[in-house]
Amino acid sequence: MRPMHTAHSVCPLDCPDRCSLEVRVEEGRIASITGSRVNPVTEGFICAKVRDFAGRVYGPDRLLHPMSRTGRKGEGRFARISWDEAIGTIARRLEETRREHGGEAILPFFYGGSNGMVSQGAADERLFRAIGASRLARTVCAAPTGAAAKALYGRMASTDLPDVEKARYIILWGANPKHSNIHLMPYLKRAREAGAKVALVDPRLTLARGYVDRHLPVFPGRDGPVALAMIGHLARTGGVDRAFLEAHTVGWERLLDRARDWSLERAAAVARVATRDIAALAEEYAAADPALIRCGWGLERNRNGETGVAAVLALPAVAGKFGKAGGGFALASSPAYEVNEDLLAGHAEAATSVIHVNRLGRALLEEQKPPIKALFVYDANPAVTIPDQNRVLRGLEREDLLTVVFDQVMTDTALYADVVLPATTFLEHTEMSVSYGGYGVQIAEPVVPPVGEARPNDEVFRLLAERLGVADGLPRGEGLLRRALEAIGGPLAGPAEGRLERLRRERFLGFDFPGPRPVQFGTAFPTLPDRKARLWPEDLGTDPYRVLDDPATREFPLALISPATDRTISSTLGELMREQAVLEMHPADAAARDLVDGQEVRVRNALGEVRVALRTNPEVRAGVVFLPKGIWNRHTRNGSVGTALVPDSISAVSGGACFNDARVEVGPA
């Protein structure tokens, strides 16, 4: 191996940006990771999280070989075994489960992780579909936003990041680009330098004041009333583009009628903001041209998720903000090139039982038909990321439950495994990736050899299929990469012939809408009958803009939120966070409870408690407290994280997680 060289790679982690990377390798080890310009959005820089990724590859938590449990579940005591023994044991136990209880007693549990198209959705899906395993409804994130966007606009392409700089008014609604979409920041900066104004709708002031011209600190779960009040205000003040509504939408009359129910005063009262600020936001947005709403995923994380997102996404149609680059809305790009999962897996999905990801604890503890007897966890860490943590942990403690964890590091979930398998990182295997925040496909080869005995997902699931006597049938190597490209449904630029060769050569393939970027209602239209938006989206129910009451009680009045930070987006890389987590709270709320900075506090509700130090922060709105997303049990004083306080209730239409419905009280520990 060359003593020192720079290699190309692509970050596949849970972020919209999908950065291209330059990895400096010395003596077969990663020396540094920086951004490249292969993906034009990356602009040569990356986040600190991925710059430090070598800490995961070579860190003390890295899994180096297969292991079998020797202690109680949760103790983390294991003995080293061979790959052959591990695969044999897992295959035998899965076959016993199928024989005694049926395939649906097996639950594959997976979500993010190194989730490119080779490592997830191909050999793994092929295996579990072939043995008739239960299916996982993976709605822990993006389900309400996806459902609302699809109901209103079908699979219409989202505004691409580079066009953001053309906008003259930008609303960041429930989005935190500084921590979870960092390459939006230069476009915001250029837009502001060209005269644009930026508004932030979020319970926290997540950007420096130099980036934000207006901050509306909406209370969690009350985005829908604010957006509906803005629509009603536009209707009263002549800010509605009726010509656009009549030409390009249906159901707009019912939407305007419903918006009249939400006066500025009523919305301000429930959202706990000033009436004049809602009016000013609506007026500034209506007056600007072009104007853009960057809709994030923060506003969906509650019982009113679909309602809030639908009302926000209706605003560009009501105000006539489509038809220009820099106008409309930016959300997930992936619906525009929906991946054909059946083609990628090479096996049609069977109508087996569906287990809800947000109710894993109930699925493991309550009677199922058939009961879950085997849990195969990969690309996920449910012990700390799934609602109702204490119930999930009780389920993982079941001695009659076979639990396999296939991961890169010893996660909190792996501590409960019967068999642990070491997985390669994205720097150690071939991967093809698409972005959910832009329009491009990228490919990367291994840049360093696997550490220890780590193996890629594709290889391990094929080995299991072989041991179980399941015909694999998937192409390998180049053939699988060609299959993955074929499964991407969007308009990849250039001819299909020679596409893989061109991707290998250029490392990045864009889409053609026509043109390099989509313009909503210009070159991209709703994929619905007559290409019209549905502003009274019946796919969201008979009353798509219904707003449910706040779940707060006298005993538990504070809303707990858990956004991403500069250290964690998901629990991936949480092991690199060495310091303890803190609870952030508005100074007035702390003073009302006689709490001071640095004090250990007890955050509690009927589901559990978390003990951490307190930090007061005036940029967290009153009535809201904040614990970071993605922390591990080691990061709190009592070994519980914020999900211990989150109910496993789900949104009505898509089954989205309701993390921001957690209501708590805080007191001295």
C-alpha positions as CSV (number, residue, x, y, z in Angstrom):
1,M,0.0,0.0,0.0
2,R,1.2,3.5,-0.8
3,P,2.8,5.1,2.3
4,M,0.9,8.3,1.9
5,H,-1.9,9.3,-0.5
6,T,-5.2,11.2,-0.8
7,A,-8.3,9.1,-1.6
8,H,-11.8,10.1,-2.6
9,S,-14.8,9.2,-0.4
10,V,-18.4,10.2,0.3
11,C,-20.1,10.7,3.7
12,P,-23.3,8.7,3.8
13,L,-24.4,9.7,7.3
14,D,-27.8,11.1,8.3
15,C,-27.5,14.6,6.8
16,P,-29.0,16.2,3.6
17,D,-25.6,17.4,2.3
18,R,-24.0,14.1,1.2
19,C,-20.5,15.6,1.3
20,S,-17.7,14.4,-1.0
21,L,-14.4,13.9,0.9
22,E,-10.7,13.8,0.6
23,V,-9.1,11.3,2.9
24,R,-5.4,11.5,3.6
25,V,-4.0,8.0,4.2
26,E,-0.6,7.3,5.8
27,E,0.7,3.8,6.2
28,G,-2.7,2.3,5.6
29,R,-4.4,4.5,8.3
30,I,-6.6,7.6,8.1
31,A,-4.5,10.7,8.8
32,S,-7.2,13.4,8.1
33,I,-10.6,13.9,6.5
34,T,-11.5,17.1,4.7
35,G,-14.1,18.2,2.2
36,S,-13.6,18.0,-1.6
37,R,-15.4,19.7,-4.5
38,V,-16.6,16.5,-6.3
39,N,-20.0,17.3,-5.0
40,P,-20.3,21.0,-5.8
41,V,-22.4,21.6,-2.7
42,T,-19.6,20.5,-0.4
43,E,-17.5,23.5,-1.4
44,G,-14.3,22.0,0.1
45,F,-15.4,22.0,3.7
46,I,-17.2,19.5,6.0
47,C,-18.6,19.4,9.5
48,A,-16.5,18.8,12.6
49,K,-18.3,15.5,13.2
50,V,-17.0,13.8,10.1
51,R,-13.6,15.5,10.3
52,D,-13.2,13.5,13.5
53,F,-14.5,10.2,12.0
54,A,-11.1,8.5,12.4
55,G,-11.9,8.5,16.1
56,R,-14.7,6.0,15.4
57,V,-12.6,3.9,13.0
58,Y,-9.7,3.5,15.5
59,G,-11.4,4.4,18.8
60,P,-11.7,2.2,21.9
61,D,-15.4,1.5,21.2
62,R,-14.7,-0.1,17.8
63,L,-15.9,-3.6,17.5
64,L,-13.0,-5.8,16.2
65,H,-14.4,-9.3,16.0
66,P,-17.6,-11.3,16.5
67,M,-18.6,-11.9,20.1
68,S,-21.1,-14.0,22.1
69,R,-22.7,-12.8,25.4
70,T,-21.4,-14.3,28.6
71,G,-23.1,-12.1,31.2
72,R,-26.6,-10.7,31.8
73,K,-28.1,-8.7,29.1
74,G,-27.0,-5.1,29.5
75,E,-23.8,-5.9,31.3
76,G,-21.7,-5.9,28.2
77,R,-19.8,-9.0,28.9
78,F,-18.8,-11.0,25.8
79,A,-16.4,-13.6,24.6
80,R,-14.7,-13.6,21.2
81,I,-15.9,-16.1,18.6
82,S,-15.1,-16.7,15.0
83,W,-17.2,-15.4,12.1
84,D,-18.1,-19.0,11.1
85,E,-19.4,-19.7,14.6
86,A,-21.3,-16.4,14.7
87,I,-23.0,-16.9,11.4
88,G,-23.7,-20.5,12.2
89,T,-25.3,-19.6,15.6
90,I,-27.4,-16.8,14.2
91,A,-28.6,-18.9,11.2
92,R,-29.5,-21.8,13.5
93,R,-31.4,-19.6,16.0
94,L,-33.3,-17.8,13.2
95,E,-34.2,-21.1,11.6
96,E,-35.4,-22.4,15.0
97,T,-37.5,-19.3,15.3
98,R,-39.0,-19.7,11.9
99,R,-39.8,-23.3,12.5
100,E,-41.4,-22.8,15.9
101,H,-43.1,-19.4,15.5
102,G,-43.0,-18.5,11.8
103,G,-40.8,-15.9,10.0
104,E,-42.8,-13.0,11.4
105,A,-41.4,-13.7,14.8
106,I,-38.1,-12.2,13.4
107,L,-37.8,-8.5,13.3
108,P,-35.0,-6.7,11.4
109,F,-34.5,-3.3,13.1
110,F,-32.6,-0.8,11.1
111,Y,-32.7,2.9,10.3
112,G,-29.7,5.2,9.4
113,G,-26.1,4.5,10.0
114,S,-23.9,4.1,6.9
115,N,-27.0,3.9,4.8
116,G,-25.8,3.9,1.2
117,M,-27.5,1.8,-1.4
118,V,-25.0,-1.1,-1.2
119,S,-25.0,-1.5,2.6
120,Q,-28.7,-1.0,3.2
121,G,-31.7,-2.1,1.1
122,A,-30.1,-4.7,-1.0
123,A,-28.8,-8.0,0.5
124,D,-30.4,-7.3,3.8
125,E,-33.8,-6.7,2.4
126,R,-33.4,-9.7,0.1
127,L,-32.7,-11.9,3.1
128,F,-35.5,-10.7,5.4
129,R,-38.1,-10.7,2.7
130,A,-37.1,-14.2,1.7
131,I,-37.5,-15.6,5.2
132,G,-40.8,-13.9,5.7
133,A,-39.7,-11.6,8.6
134,S,-41.9,-8.9,10.0
135,R,-41.5,-5.5,8.4
136,L,-40.5,-2.4,10.3
137,A,-42.5,0.8,9.7
138,R,-39.5,3.2,9.8
139,T,-41.2,6.4,10.7
140,V,-39.0,7.7,13.4
141,C,-38.1,10.7,11.2
142,A,-39.5,12.5,8.1
143,A,-42.7,10.5,8.0
144,P,-45.1,13.5,8.7
145,T,-43.2,15.9,6.4
146,G,-43.1,13.2,3.7
147,A,-46.8,12.5,4.1
148,A,-47.8,16.2,4.0
149,A,-45.6,17.0,1.1
150,K,-46.9,14.1,-0.9
151,A,-50.5,14.9,-0.1
152,L,-50.1,18.5,-1.3
153,Y,-47.7,18.1,-4.2
154,G,-47.0,14.5,-4.9
155,R,-43.4,13.8,-5.6
156,M,-42.6,17.3,-6.9
157,A,-38.9,18.2,-6.7
158,S,-37.7,20.4,-3.9
159,T,-35.8,23.6,-4.5
160,D,-32.1,22.8,-4.6
161,L,-29.6,24.4,-2.2
162,P,-27.7,26.5,-4.8
163,D,-30.9,28.4,-5.7
164,V,-31.4,29.5,-2.1
165,E,-29.0,32.4,-2.7
166,K,-31.4,33.8,-5.3
167,A,-34.2,34.2,-2.7
168,R,-34.9,37.6,-1.2
169,Y,-36.7,36.3,1.8
170,I,-36.0,33.0,3.4
171,I,-38.0,31.4,6.2
172,L,-36.1,28.7,8.1
173,W,-39.0,26.8,9.6
174,G,-38.0,24.1,12.0
175,A,-34.6,23.8,10.4
176,N,-31.2,24.2,12.0
177,P,-28.6,24.3,9.1
178,K,-25.7,25.2,11.4
179,H,-25.9,21.7,12.9
180,S,-27.6,19.5,10.4
181,N,-27.4,21.0,7.0
182,I,-24.1,23.0,7.2
183,H,-23.8,23.6,3.4
184,L,-26.9,25.7,3.4
185,M,-25.0,28.3,5.4
186,P,-22.9,29.8,2.6
187,Y,-26.0,30.2,0.4
188,L,-27.8,31.9,3.2
189,K,-24.7,34.2,3.6
190,R,-24.6,35.0,-0.1
191,A,-28.4,35.6,-0.1
192,R,-28.1,38.1,2.8
193,E,-25.2,39.8,1.1
194,A,-27.4,40.3,-1.9
195,G,-30.1,41.9,0.2
196,A,-32.2,39.0,1.4
197,K,-33.8,38.8,4.8
198,V,-33.8,35.6,6.9
199,A,-36.5,34.6,9.3
200,L,-36.2,31.7,11.8
201,V,-39.2,29.9,13.2
202,D,-38.0,27.7,16.0
203,P,-38.2,27.5,19.8
204,R,-34.5,28.3,20.0
205,L,-32.4,30.9,18.3
206,T,-30.1,28.4,16.6
207,L,-28.2,30.8,14.3
208,A,-26.1,33.8,15.2
209,R,-28.1,37.0,15.2
210,G,-26.0,38.2,12.3
211,Y,-27.7,35.6,10.2
212,V,-31.3,36.2,11.4
213,D,-33.4,39.2,10.8
214,R,-36.5,37.9,12.5
215,H,-36.9,35.1,15.1
216,L,-40.3,33.7,15.9
217,P,-39.9,31.4,18.9
218,V,-43.0,29.3,18.3
219,F,-44.0,26.8,21.0
220,P,-43.5,23.1,20.0
221,G,-46.5,21.7,18.2
222,R,-48.0,25.1,17.3
223,D,-46.5,25.7,13.8
224,G,-49.8,24.8,12.1
225,P,-51.8,27.6,13.9
226,V,-49.0,30.1,13.0
227,A,-49.0,29.2,9.3
228,L,-52.8,29.2,9.1
229,A,-52.9,32.6,10.8
230,M,-50.4,33.9,8.2
231,I,-52.6,32.5,5.4
232,G,-55.6,34.2,7.0
233,H,-53.8,37.4,7.4
234,L,-52.7,37.4,3.7
235,A,-56.4,36.7,2.7
236,R,-57.5,39.8,4.7
237,T,-54.7,42.1,3.4
238,G,-54.7,41.2,-0.3
239,G,-51.6,39.0,-0.1
240,V,-53.2,36.0,-1.8
241,D,-52.3,35.2,-5.4
242,R,-55.7,34.1,-6.5
243,A,-54.6,33.7,-10.2
244,F,-52.0,31.1,-9.1
245,L,-54.5,29.3,-6.9
246,E,-57.1,29.1,-9.6
247,A,-54.6,27.9,-12.2
248,H,-52.5,25.5,-10.2
249,T,-54.3,24.3,-7.2
250,V,-57.6,22.7,-6.0
251,G,-59.1,22.9,-2.5
252,W,-57.8,26.4,-1.9
253,E,-61.2,27.8,-1.0
254,R,-61.5,25.4,1.9
255,L,-58.0,26.2,3.1
256,L,-58.8,29.9,3.1
257,D,-62.0,29.2,4.9
258,R,-60.2,27.2,7.6
259,A,-57.5,29.9,7.9
260,R,-60.2,32.3,9.0
261,D,-60.7,30.3,12.1
262,W,-57.1,31.2,13.2
263,S,-57.0,34.8,13.9
264,L,-53.6,36.4,14.6
265,E,-54.6,36.7,18.2
266,R,-55.7,33.1,18.6
267,A,-52.6,31.7,17.0
268,A,-50.3,34.0,19.0
269,A,-51.9,32.8,22.2
270,V,-51.4,29.1,21.6
271,A,-47.9,29.6,20.0
272,R,-46.9,31.9,22.8
273,V,-45.6,34.6,20.5
274,A,-46.6,38.2,19.8
275,T,-49.5,38.9,17.4
276,R,-47.6,41.6,15.6
277,D,-44.7,39.2,14.9
278,I,-46.9,36.7,13.1
279,A,-48.4,39.6,11.0
280,A,-44.9,41.0,10.2
281,L,-43.6,37.6,9.2
282,A,-46.6,37.1,6.8
283,E,-46.2,40.6,5.3
284,E,-42.5,40.4,4.8
285,Y,-42.8,37.0,3.2
286,A,-45.6,38.2,0.9
287,A,-43.7,41.3,-0.2
288,A,-40.5,39.6,-1.2
289,D,-39.8,38.1,-4.6
290,P,-38.6,35.4,-4.8
291,A,-39.3,34.0,-1.4
292,L,-38.4,30.6,-0.1
293,I,-39.4,28.4,2.9
294,R,-36.8,26.0,4.0
295,C,-39.0,23.5,5.9
296,G,-37.0,21.3,8.2
297,W,-38.0,18.3,10.2
298,G,-38.2,19.9,13.6
299,L,-41.8,21.0,13.3
300,E,-43.0,17.4,12.5
301,R,-41.9,15.9,15.8
302,N,-45.3,16.1,17.6
303,R,-48.9,15.0,17.4
304,N,-49.7,17.9,15.0
305,G,-46.8,17.0,12.7
306,E,-48.7,16.5,9.4
307,T,-51.0,19.5,10.1
308,G,-48.1,21.9,10.8
309,V,-46.1,20.8,7.8
310,A,-49.2,20.9,5.5
311,A,-50.0,24.5,6.5
312,V,-46.4,25.6,6.1
313,L,-46.1,24.0,2.7
314,A,-49.4,25.6,1.6
315,L,-48.0,29.1,2.1
316,P,-45.9,29.3,-1.1
317,A,-49.0,28.5,-3.2
318,V,-51.2,31.0,-1.3
319,A,-48.7,33.8,-1.7
320,G,-47.8,32.8,-5.3
321,K,-44.1,32.2,-4.6
322,F,-43.6,29.4,-7.1
323,G,-42.3,29.6,-10.7
324,K,-38.9,31.3,-10.0
325,A,-35.5,29.9,-9.0
326,G,-35.1,30.8,-5.3
327,G,-38.9,30.6,-4.7
328,G,-41.2,27.9,-3.4
329,F,-40.1,25.5,-0.7
330,A,-37.0,23.3,0.1
331,L,-37.6,20.0,1.9
332,A,-36.3,16.5,1.1
333,S,-35.2,15.9,-2.4
334,S,-35.5,12.1,-2.3
335,P,-39.2,11.9,-3.4
336,A,-38.3,13.3,-6.8
337,Y,-36.0,10.3,-7.5
338,E,-37.8,7.6,-5.4
339,V,-35.7,4.5,-5.3
340,N,-37.3,1.3,-6.5
341,E,-36.8,-0.8,-3.3
342,D,-38.1,-4.0,-4.9
343,L,-35.7,-3.7,-7.8
344,L,-32.8,-3.0,-5.4
345,A,-33.6,-5.9,-3.2
346,G,-34.4,-8.2,-6.1
347,H,-37.4,-9.6,-4.1
348,A,-40.9,-8.2,-3.8
349,E,-42.0,-7.2,-0.4
350,A,-44.4,-9.7,1.3
351,A,-47.5,-8.8,3.2
352,T,-46.0,-9.8,6.6
353,S,-46.7,-8.2,10.0
354,V,-45.7,-4.5,10.4
355,I,-44.1,-3.5,13.6
356,H,-44.0,0.2,14.3
357,V,-40.5,1.6,14.9
358,N,-41.7,4.1,17.5
359,R,-43.3,1.3,19.5
360,L,-40.5,-1.2,19.7
361,G,-40.9,-1.4,23.5
362,R,-44.5,-2.5,23.2
363,A,-43.7,-4.9,20.4
364,L,-41.1,-6.6,22.6
365,L,-43.2,-6.7,25.8
366,E,-46.8,-7.0,24.8
367,E,-48.4,-9.9,23.1
368,Q,-47.9,-10.1,19.4
369,K,-49.2,-12.7,16.9
370,P,-46.7,-14.1,16.5
371,P,-44.5,-12.8,19.4
372,I,-41.1,-11.2,18.5
373,K,-38.6,-13.9,19.3
374,A,-35.6,-12.6,17.3
375,L,-34.4,-9.1,16.8
376,F,-31.7,-8.3,14.3
377,V,-30.4,-4.7,14.8
378,Y,-28.1,-3.0,12.3
379,D,-27.5,0.6,11.3
380,A,-29.5,1.6,14.4
381,N,-29.2,2.1,18.1
382,P,-32.8,1.8,19.5
383,A,-31.7,1.6,23.2
384,V,-31.2,5.4,23.1
385,T,-33.0,6.7,20.0
386,I,-36.5,5.2,20.2
387,P,-39.3,6.7,22.4
388,D,-40.1,5.3,25.8
389,Q,-36.6,4.2,26.5
390,N,-37.3,2.4,29.7
391,R,-39.8,0.2,28.0
392,V,-37.4,-0.5,25.1
393,L,-34.7,-1.6,27.6
394,R,-37.1,-3.9,29.4
395,G,-37.8,-5.5,26.1
396,L,-34.1,-5.9,25.3
397,E,-33.6,-7.6,28.7
398,R,-35.8,-10.5,27.7
399,E,-33.8,-13.7,28.0
400,D,-36.0,-15.5,25.5
401,L,-35.3,-12.9,22.8
402,L,-32.5,-13.6,20.4
403,T,-30.8,-10.2,19.8
404,V,-28.2,-9.7,17.2
405,V,-26.4,-6.4,16.9
406,F,-24.4,-5.7,13.8
407,D,-22.6,-2.4,14.2
408,Q,-19.3,-0.6,14.0
409,V,-18.9,0.3,17.7
410,M,-20.2,-1.0,21.0
411,T,-23.5,0.9,21.2
412,D,-25.9,1.0,24.2
413,T,-28.0,-1.5,22.2
414,A,-25.1,-3.9,21.6
415,L,-24.7,-4.3,25.4
416,Y,-28.0,-6.3,25.3
417,A,-27.0,-8.5,22.4
418,D,-26.6,-12.2,22.4
419,V,-24.3,-12.0,19.4
420,V,-22.4,-8.9,18.3
421,L,-21.0,-8.6,14.8
422,P,-18.4,-6.0,13.7
423,A,-19.3,-3.9,10.7
424,T,-17.1,-1.8,8.4
425,T,-17.4,1.9,8.2
426,F,-18.1,3.7,4.9
427,L,-14.3,4.3,4.6
428,E,-13.8,0.5,4.5
429,H,-16.2,-0.7,1.8
430,T,-17.6,0.3,-1.5
431,E,-20.7,2.5,-1.3
432,M,-23.1,4.3,-3.6
433,S,-25.0,7.2,-2.1
434,V,-27.8,9.6,-3.0
435,S,-28.6,12.7,-1.2
436,Y,-31.9,13.6,0.4
437,G,-31.0,17.3,0.4
438,G,-29.8,17.6,-3.2
439,Y,-29.8,16.0,-6.6
440,G,-26.8,13.7,-7.3
441,V,-25.4,10.2,-7.0
442,Q,-21.9,9.5,-5.8
443,I,-19.7,6.5,-5.5
444,A,-16.7,5.7,-3.3
445,E,-14.3,2.8,-2.9
446,P,-12.6,1.7,0.3
447,V,-9.8,4.0,1.4
448,V,-8.4,1.9,4.2
449,P,-8.6,-1.8,5.0
450,P,-11.2,-3.0,7.5
451,V,-10.1,-2.7,11.1
452,G,-9.9,-6.0,12.9
453,E,-12.4,-8.6,11.5
454,A,-15.0,-6.0,10.5
455,R,-17.1,-7.0,7.4
456,P,-19.5,-5.0,5.2
457,N,-23.3,-5.4,5.4
458,D,-23.6,-6.8,1.9
459,E,-21.2,-9.7,2.7
460,V,-22.7,-10.6,6.0
461,F,-26.3,-10.8,4.9
462,R,-25.2,-12.9,1.9
463,L,-23.4,-15.3,4.3
464,L,-26.6,-15.6,6.4
465,A,-28.7,-16.2,3.3
466,E,-26.4,-19.0,2.3
467,R,-26.5,-20.6,5.7
468,L,-30.3,-20.4,5.8
469,G,-30.6,-21.9,2.4
470,V,-32.2,-18.8,0.9
471,A,-31.4,-18.2,-2.8
472,D,-29.6,-14.9,-2.9
473,G,-30.0,-14.1,-6.6
474,L,-28.6,-10.6,-6.2
475,P,-25.8,-9.5,-8.5
476,R,-22.5,-8.9,-6.9
477,G,-19.8,-6.2,-7.3
478,E,-20.3,-4.3,-10.5
479,G,-23.6,-6.0,-11.1
480,L,-25.0,-4.7,-7.8
481,L,-23.8,-1.2,-8.5
482,R,-25.5,-1.3,-11.9
483,R,-28.7,-2.5,-10.2
484,A,-28.5,0.3,-7.7
485,L,-28.2,2.9,-10.5
486,E,-31.1,1.3,-12.3
487,A,-33.2,1.5,-9.1
488,I,-32.9,5.3,-8.9
489,G,-36.0,6.6,-10.5
490,G,-35.1,10.2,-11.1
491,P,-33.8,11.8,-14.3
492,L,-30.1,11.2,-14.0
493,A,-28.2,13.3,-16.5
494,G,-26.8,11.7,-19.6
495,P,-27.6,8.3,-21.3
496,A,-28.1,5.2,-19.3
497,E,-25.5,3.3,-21.3
498,G,-22.1,3.6,-19.7
499,R,-23.6,5.4,-16.6
500,L,-21.6,3.4,-14.1
501,E,-18.4,3.9,-15.9
502,R,-19.1,7.6,-16.0
503,L,-19.9,7.7,-12.3
504,R,-16.7,5.9,-11.5
505,R,-14.8,8.4,-13.6
506,E,-16.5,11.6,-12.5
507,R,-17.6,10.4,-9.1
508,F,-20.8,12.5,-9.2
509,L,-23.8,12.3,-11.5
510,G,-26.4,15.0,-11.3
511,F,-30.1,15.1,-12.4
512,D,-31.7,16.9,-15.3
513,F,-35.1,18.5,-14.7
514,P,-34.4,19.8,-17.5
515,G,-31.5,22.0,-16.4
516,P,-29.2,21.4,-13.5
517,R,-31.8,22.4,-10.8
518,P,-35.6,22.2,-10.6
519,V,-37.9,25.2,-10.5
520,Q,-41.1,24.4,-8.9
521,F,-44.1,25.1,-11.2
522,G,-41.5,25.9,-13.9
523,T,-39.6,22.7,-14.7
524,A,-41.0,20.6,-11.9
525,F,-44.7,20.1,-11.1
526,P,-46.8,18.2,-8.7
527,T,-47.0,14.5,-9.6
528,L,-50.7,14.5,-9.1
529,P,-53.6,14.4,-11.6
530,D,-53.6,17.6,-13.8
531,R,-50.3,18.6,-12.1
532,K,-52.3,20.7,-9.5
533,A,-51.5,21.0,-5.8
534,R,-54.1,19.8,-3.3
535,L,-54.5,22.5,-0.7
536,W,-57.2,20.6,1.1
537,P,-55.2,17.4,1.0
538,E,-57.7,14.6,1.7
539,D,-54.8,12.1,2.0
540,L,-54.3,13.7,5.4
541,G,-57.8,12.9,6.5
542,T,-61.2,14.6,6.4
543,D,-59.9,17.5,8.4
544,P,-56.2,17.9,7.3
545,Y,-55.7,21.1,9.3
546,R,-57.1,19.9,12.6
547,V,-55.0,21.0,15.6
548,L,-54.9,18.8,18.7
549,D,-54.5,20.1,22.2
550,D,-51.1,20.5,23.9
551,P,-50.2,17.5,26.1
552,A,-48.9,19.6,29.0
553,T,-50.4,19.1,32.5
554,R,-50.1,21.1,35.7
555,E,-47.6,18.5,37.0
556,F,-45.5,18.5,33.8
557,P,-45.8,21.9,32.1
558,L,-42.4,22.1,30.2
559,A,-41.9,21.0,26.6
560,L,-38.8,18.9,26.2
561,I,-37.1,19.1,22.7
562,S,-34.1,17.2,21.5
563,P,-32.6,18.8,18.3
564,A,-29.3,18.0,16.7
565,T,-26.1,19.7,17.9
566,D,-22.6,20.3,16.5
567,R,-21.7,16.9,18.1
568,T,-24.6,14.6,17.3
569,I,-27.3,14.5,14.6
570,S,-28.3,10.9,15.4
571,S,-26.6,8.6,17.9
572,T,-23.9,7.9,15.4
573,L,-20.6,9.3,16.6
574,G,-22.1,9.8,20.1
575,E,-19.2,7.7,21.5
576,L,-16.8,10.5,20.6
577,M,-18.7,12.9,22.9
578,R,-16.6,12.7,26.1
579,E,-18.3,15.4,28.2
580,Q,-21.6,15.0,30.0
581,A,-24.8,16.3,28.5
582,V,-26.5,19.4,30.0
583,L,-30.1,20.5,30.1
584,E,-30.6,24.0,28.7
585,M,-33.4,26.1,30.1
586,H,-34.5,29.8,29.9
587,P,-33.3,31.8,32.9
588,A,-36.8,32.8,33.9
589,D,-37.9,29.2,34.1
590,A,-34.8,28.3,36.2
591,A,-35.4,31.2,38.5
592,A,-39.0,30.2,39.0
593,R,-37.7,26.8,40.3
594,D,-34.8,28.2,42.3
595,L,-32.3,26.5,40.0
596,V,-28.9,27.8,39.1
597,D,-26.3,27.1,36.4
598,G,-24.2,24.0,36.9
599,Q,-26.6,22.5,39.4
600,E,-27.5,18.8,38.9
601,V,-31.2,18.6,38.1
602,R,-33.8,15.9,37.7
603,V,-35.9,16.1,34.5
604,R,-38.9,13.9,35.0
605,N,-42.3,12.8,34.0
606,A,-44.5,9.7,34.4
607,L,-42.2,7.7,32.1
608,G,-38.9,8.2,33.7
609,E,-36.2,10.7,34.7
610,V,-32.9,12.0,33.5
611,R,-30.3,13.6,35.7
612,V,-27.9,16.1,34.2
613,A,-26.3,19.5,35.0
614,L,-28.3,22.7,34.1
615,R,-27.2,25.5,31.8
616,T,-29.4,28.5,31.5
617,N,-29.7,29.9,28.0
618,P,-31.9,32.9,27.0
619,E,-32.0,31.7,23.4
620,V,-34.2,28.8,24.5
621,R,-37.7,30.1,24.7
622,A,-39.5,30.1,28.0
623,G,-41.6,27.0,28.7
624,V,-39.1,24.8,26.7
625,V,-36.1,22.8,27.8
626,F,-33.5,21.2,25.6
627,L,-31.5,17.9,25.8
628,P,-29.3,17.1,22.9
629,K,-30.4,14.5,20.3
630,G,-28.2,11.4,19.9
631,I,-26.5,11.3,23.3
632,W,-25.7,7.9,24.9
633,N,-26.5,6.6,28.4
634,R,-23.0,7.4,29.5
635,H,-23.7,11.1,29.0
636,T,-26.1,11.6,31.9
637,R,-25.7,11.1,35.6
638,N,-28.2,8.3,35.9
639,G,-27.7,6.5,32.6
640,S,-30.9,7.5,30.9
641,V,-31.4,9.9,27.9
642,G,-34.1,12.1,26.7
643,T,-36.1,9.3,25.0
644,A,-36.8,8.0,28.5
645,L,-39.2,10.9,28.8
646,V,-40.8,10.7,25.3
647,P,-44.2,9.0,24.9
648,D,-44.5,6.3,22.2
649,S,-47.6,8.0,20.8
650,I,-47.5,8.6,17.0
651,S,-48.9,11.1,14.6
652,A,-52.3,10.2,13.2
653,V,-51.6,9.9,9.5
654,S,-48.0,8.7,9.0
655,G,-47.2,7.3,12.4
656,G,-44.4,9.8,13.0
657,A,-42.6,9.9,16.3
658,C,-43.8,12.6,18.8
659,F,-40.5,13.5,20.5
660,N,-41.6,17.1,21.1
661,D,-44.7,16.0,22.9
662,A,-42.7,15.1,25.9
663,R,-43.8,17.3,28.8
664,V,-41.7,17.4,31.9
665,E,-40.9,19.1,35.2
666,V,-37.4,20.0,36.3
667,G,-36.2,20.2,39.9
668,P,-33.1,19.8,42.0
669,A,-31.6,16.3,41.9
